[in-house]
Amino acid sequence: MPGSSVLVRGFGLTALDAILAMTEGRGGSFAQTDRSFEYRAGGREPKKITVYSRTGRPMLAKPTAAIEQVSDHFWAGFREQLQAISPDPSTVNFHKDVFSVIQRAAAELLVQHGNSVSEKDVADWYRSWSRYRMDSRSAYKAMRRSVMVSTGERPRDIAYALGESWRKLYPEIVTVVSHGGLNSLQWPKYQRLAAEMERIAFGPPADSLRRLLSLIRAGTVELTNQDDDLDATPFDSHIDAVIAAPNQIAPNGPLASLLADGWVERDETTGAIKVDAAGEAINSRSEERPGLYLFGRATEGWVVGNDTLSRTLHGHIEQWSTSLASRIPTLSKHE
């Protein structure tokens, strides 16, 4: 409602979409001034949008075309290191075997651009980033800096290099982790680190973040990670901008029935529905395959990276369609 107070829980892309829908989507506009935006209220937006995140850490801007990319040859050696990791989940240590390669790549990327940065420097930066809650002022500064780096207004920094390395090497990370690649001790470590790298590597475009920064400057949006702020403020509306976890299945939905009837099963470590390389449900209690295929959120954890926008990261749907096409002549004969 116009002039209302709204609480948004979550500080990811879903939250940003909700914020822009309540401002730009309700008649507000953004005027470009120099290299930033100035928000002009339309009169139908909420008076205050409070964004609550437990950590307070924001998503950082993805690089624009203004940032010159290194040759793909640069990443070849790091890809080989990740591809050489043992497929035995009992031996894989995610931090030591996988994330150390990402940190090493980030350091070398900055060295390529004339910076004197070591793998330890990258590790120290990440530790500092992920260890503490971030207050609203620090979050604003981090977003603003990332925008300036992403557009070439400031030199590349560790946040940029770490995000770029995670993006470029993500297919290899997915291969290591997916289909039970980590044991029950290593999976939680990966989850915590992946949540941070989601903010660092897979944030919004620079212009979207510029819009958010202008809304904060205008006083329309405020950030908080303090529970006391929520208790002290009577909000007119609440928006839950956090996507449900893969194991949060509707009790009356079709997936709950399939689980109850034993047609599909969960992976004990991740809680995800288990599928094979073509997306067909794995059921260890029966040798019979029912021809049931699942793709997407319900398999997240067993299959890593379903939420990315890349259509080349996973081949499950292509393998399923190829398998289906090969069976069509056989099916036709039985009609």
NORCOR-V487682 format. One record per pair of residues at least 12 apart in sequence whose ideal C-beta (glycine too) atoms are under 8 Angstrom apart, sorted by the first residue. I is the first residue (numbers start at 1). GAP is how many residues later the second one is. D is the distance in whole Angstrom. If there is no record, write none. Layout:
I|GAP|D  I|GAP|D
This chain:
1|45|7  1|235|7  1|236|7  2|24|8  2|41|7  2|42|5  2|43|7  2|44|7  3|43|7  3|44|5  4|42|5  4|43|6  4|232|4  4|233|6  5|41|7  5|42|6  5|43|5  5|45|7  5|228|7  5|229|8  5|230|5  5|231|5  5|232|8  6|16|7  6|40|5  6|42|7  6|43|5  6|44|7  6|229|6  6|230|7  6|231|5  6|232|8  6|233|6  7|43|5  7|45|6  7|223|7  7|226|8  7|228|4  7|230|7  7|231|5  7|232|7  8|41|6  8|42|7  8|43|5  8|44|7  8|231|5  8|233|5  9|43|5  9|44|8  9|229|7  9|230|7  9|231|5  9|232|6  9|233|6  10|41|8  10|42|8  10|43|7  10|230|7  10|231|4  10|232|4  11|40|6  11|41|8  11|42|4  11|45|8  11|46|8  11|47|6  11|48|7  11|212|8  11|230|8  12|47|6  12|186|7  12|187|8  12|229|7  12|230|7  12|231|8  13|46|7  13|190|8  13|191|6  14|227|4  14|228|7  14|229|6  15|36|6  15|224|8  15|226|4  16|43|8  16|188|6  16|192|6  16|196|6  17|224|8  18|221|5  18|223|5  19|30|6  19|32|7  19|193|7  19|196|7  19|202|6  20|188|7  20|191|6  20|192|8  22|23|6  22|24|6  22|27|6  23|16|7  23|19|8  23|22|5  23|26|8  23|192|6  23|197|6  24|187|7  26|16|6  26|18|4  26|19|5  27|15|3  27|16|6  27|17|5  27|18|7  28|12|6  28|13|6  28|14|4  28|17|5  29|13|7  30|180|8  30|181|5  30|184|6  35|116|7  35|118|7  36|174|6  36|177|7  36|178|7  37|170|8  37|173|5  37|174|6  37|176|8  37|177|4  38|176|6  38|180|8  39|172|8  39|175|4  39|176|5  39|178|8  39|179|4  39|181|7  41|177|7  41|179|7  45|175|7  46|174|8  46|190|8  46|191|8  47|173|8  48|171|8  48|172|7  48|173|8  48|174|7  49|166|8  49|171|6  49|172|5  49|173|7  50|171|8  50|172|5  50|173|8  50|174|6  50|179|7  50|180|8  50|183|7  50|185|7  51|170|6  51|171|7  51|172|5  51|173|7  52|172|6  52|173|7  52|177|7  52|178|6  53|170|7  53|172|6  54|79|8  54|171|6  55|78|6  55|79|7  55|170|6  56|77|5  56|78|4  56|79|6  56|80|7  56|82|8  56|83|6  56|167|7  56|168|8  56|169|3  57|72|7  57|73|8  57|76|8  57|77|5  57|82|7  57|85|8  57|139|7  57|142|6  58|76|8  58|81|5  58|84|6  58|85|5  58|141|7  58|145|8  58|165|8  59|84|8  59|139|8  59|140|5  59|143|8  59|144|4  59|145|6  59|150|8  60|82|7  60|83|7  60|86|4  60|99|6  60|103|7  60|139|6  60|140|6  60|143|5  60|149|8  61|82|7  61|85|4  61|86|5  61|88|8  61|89|4  61|142|6  61|143|7  61|144|7  61|145|4  61|148|5  62|88|6  62|101|8  62|139|8  62|140|7  62|141|6  62|142|7  62|143|6  62|144|7  63|86|8  63|87|5  63|97|7  63|101|7  64|86|5  64|87|5  64|88|8  64|141|7  64|142|5  66|84|8  66|85|5  66|86|4  67|82|8  67|83|7  67|84|8  67|85|6  67|89|7  67|93|8  70|39|7  70|42|6  74|34|8  74|35|7  74|38|7  75|30|7  75|93|5  75|94|7  78|23|6  78|24|8  78|26|7  78|27|4  78|87|8  78|91|6  79|90|6  79|93|5  81|20|5  82|16|7  82|19|6  82|87|6  82|90|4  82|91|7  82|93|8  82|94|6  83|89|6  83|92|7  85|12|5  85|13|7  85|91|5  87|94|7  89|91|6  89|92|6  89|93|6  89|94|5  89|97|8  90|93|6  92|84|7  92|89|6  92|90|6  92|91|8  92|94|6  93|93|7  94|83|8  94|88|6  94|92|5  94|95|5  94|96|5  94|99|7  95|94|6  95|98|7  97|79|8  98|75|6  98|78|6  98|79|8  99|94|6  100|19|7  101|68|7  102|60|7  102|63|5  102|64|6  102|67|6  102|71|8  103|16|5  103|19|4  103|20|5  103|23|7  103|59|7  103|62|8  104|15|5  104|18|8  105|60|4  105|63|8  105|64|6  106|16|5  106|52|7  106|55|4  106|56|4  106|58|7  106|59|4  107|12|5  107|14|7  107|15|5  107|54|7  109|47|8  109|52|5  109|55|6  109|56|6  110|46|6  110|47|8  110|48|7  110|51|5  113|42|8  113|43|6  115|40|8  115|41|7  117|41|7  117|44|8  121|37|7  122|36|6  122|39|7  122|40|6  125|33|4  125|34|7  125|37|7  126|32|8  126|36|7  126|70|8  129|30|8  129|67|7  129|71|8  130|62|8  130|63|8  130|66|5  133|92|5  134|91|7  135|90|7  136|86|7  136|87|4  136|88|6  136|89|8  139|84|6  140|73|7  140|76|6  140|83|7  142|17|8  143|66|6  143|69|7  143|70|6  144|69|6  145|12|7  145|14|8  146|13|6  146|14|7  146|57|7  146|63|7  147|59|5  147|62|5  147|63|6  147|66|7  150|56|5  151|55|5  159|41|6  162|35|8  162|38|6  162|39|7  163|34|7  163|37|5  163|38|4  163|40|8  164|37|8  166|31|5  166|34|7  166|35|4  167|34|5  167|35|7  170|31|8  170|135|7  170|138|8  170|143|7  171|142|6  173|131|8  174|130|5  174|131|5  174|139|6  174|140|8  177|13|6  177|127|5  178|124|7  178|125|5  178|126|5  178|127|8  179|98|8  179|123|6  179|124|7  180|87|6  180|89|7  180|122|7  182|87|7  183|86|7  184|84|7  184|85|5  187|82|5  187|83|6  187|114|8  194|110|8  202|106|7  243|54|8  243|64|8  245|26|8  246|24|8  246|25|7  246|26|5  246|27|8  246|51|5  246|52|6  246|53|7  246|54|4  246|55|6  247|19|7  247|24|4  247|25|7  247|54|8  249|49|7  255|18|7  255|43|6  258|23|8  258|34|7  262|21|7  262|23|6  262|24|7  263|18|7  263|20|7  263|27|6  263|29|6  264|17|5  264|19|7  264|28|7  264|30|7  265|16|8  265|17|7  265|18|6  265|19|7  265|20|7  267|34|7  267|35|5  269|32|8  270|31|3  270|32|6  271|30|6  272|26|7  272|27|5  272|28|6  272|29|4  272|30|4  272|31|7  273|21|6  273|25|5  273|26|5  273|29|7  274|25|8  274|28|5  275|18|7  275|19|6  275|20|8  275|24|5  275|27|7  275|28|7  275|41|7  277|38|7  277|39|7  277|42|6  278|15|7  278|38|6  278|41|4  278|42|5  278|45|6  279|14|4  279|15|6  279|16|5  279|20|8  279|37|4  279|38|7  279|40|7  279|41|5  280|12|7  280|13|5  280|40|7  281|12|7  281|13|6  293|27|5  295|21|6  295|22|6  295|25|8  303|13|7
